[in-house]
Amino acid sequence: MAKHPEFYKTTCPECGGEAERETDVSDTFLDSAWYFLKYPSVGNDKEPWDGEITKKWMPVHMYTGGAEHANLHLLYTRFLTMALHDLGHVPFEEPFTRFFAHGMIIKDGAKMSKSKGNVVNPDDYIAKYGADALRLYFMFLGPVDQGGDFRDAGMEGMVRFVNRVYKLFALPEAKSADIIAAEPRLIKKVGEDIERRHYNTAIAAMMEYINLINGVGGWMRGQRENLAIMLAPLAPFLAEELWYRLSHKDSIHIQAWPKYDPELARPKQGVIVVQVNGKMRDRIADGPDVEQRALESDKVKEFVGEAKYRTIFVPGKVINFVINGK
């Protein structure tokens, strides 16, 4: 309206002199209720939005915001979109397919407030710790729909994790049954957690995996690449740097997610050595009811029979039947 003088230029009804009508009459919530329609058509200065582009990309698949948005901003946005649909300007009534309300971040147990001086300025923390460490810490605070308590000590801990990952990528190749089974379980865990927005548990699983790698002292072939890809949605800068350190030229952010192999994820069944009076008589698979299954072995029955015995069992390793009097 402010661009149309034929509207705002008028005559004062009291004195008859020149006057201008007020043009800033729309509520700010209504003013900001259609921004998402413009995003796909940025650069188009001939019309509010391109109809074909809007049809291709809209409606928005996911809207993430605070709980207060549900009854304020979204109310205006839905009203305006429905009105535009009725007027034939957009092919959909609902502006957002899904809505997700994130939790509130507090600082040292208190709600952030400028008057209290406890506001977290992301720029300050990015300059000191790096964007990835800050991003990871926010996601690690707790379930994203519940928020969390931001503490500088916790921020320091996340920086240590980032540095540890970076350093461990220099470890040599190694072979271990533990890390062979751990990797596919991590792929499944992180993939499912990201889909459910359980970022905190995905990061916790990667921390456990890093501890395992550190204990083994090395990586199986391809495991560093897979971990970097799993880190990419959560720590994009770190993941990209690690990817290039592994001599890859294409960006990590165009790589496919690692494939989950349930066979590799299945725990390898251990073997229990069965002894009678300290001499090996058989081997059986580890698992429940070890003593009963050992006594059912023909190789063991031959020596134990109906004799009285006492049992010495070392879980995961050996079971020894000591026959009384021998």
NORLINZI-V306658 format. One line per field, one symbol per residue. phi: phi as a letter, one per 30 degrees, with the letter a starting at -180 (. if undefined). psi: psi as a letter, one per 20 degrees, with the letter a starting at -180 (. if undefined). burial: # if it has 9 or more other C-alpha atoms within 8 Angstrom, else .. A space follows every 10 residues. Layout:
phi->???
psi->???
burial->???
This chain:
phi->.dcbddcdda cdddciddab ddcdccdddd eccbeddded cejdccaead ddddddccdd dbccaddddd cbeddddddd dddddddicb dbccdbdbbb cddcccbhib ddadddicdd ceedddddcj dddddddedd eleddcilcd bddddddddd deddeddddd dddbbadddd ddddddeddd dddddcicdd dddddddddd ddddddilbd eidddddddd dedcbddddd ddddddiccd dddcdddedd cdddddeddd ccdccbhicd cabbddkdhe dddddddddc eecdhcddbc ccbceibbbb ccdeib
psi->hijnhighpa ppigijrqrp qpimipqhhh hjijhhhhgi kpiojiqgqp ggghhgiqrp hppparhhhh jeghgggggg ghghghijhq jqhphpgqpp orapproliq pqphhikkpo ohhghghghq hgggghgghi haphiibrop phhhghhhgh gghggghiii qrqrpphghg hhghhggggg ghhghjkmhg hgghhhgggh hgghhhjaqq pihgghhghh hghhmhgggg ghghhjkqhq qhjjqqqqpp ohghippppr ppppqokipp hrprqqaqlg gghghiphhg hhhgcjqqrq popopifqpp ooppj.
burial->.......### ##........ ........## ..##..##.# #..#....## ..###..### .##.###.## .#######.# ##.##....# .######.## ###.###... .#......#. ....##..## ########## ####.##### ...##..##. ##..##.#.. #..##...## ########## #.##...### #######.## .###.##### ..####.### ##.###.### .###...... ##........ ...##..... #######... ##.#.#.... ..###.#..# #..#....#. .......### ###...
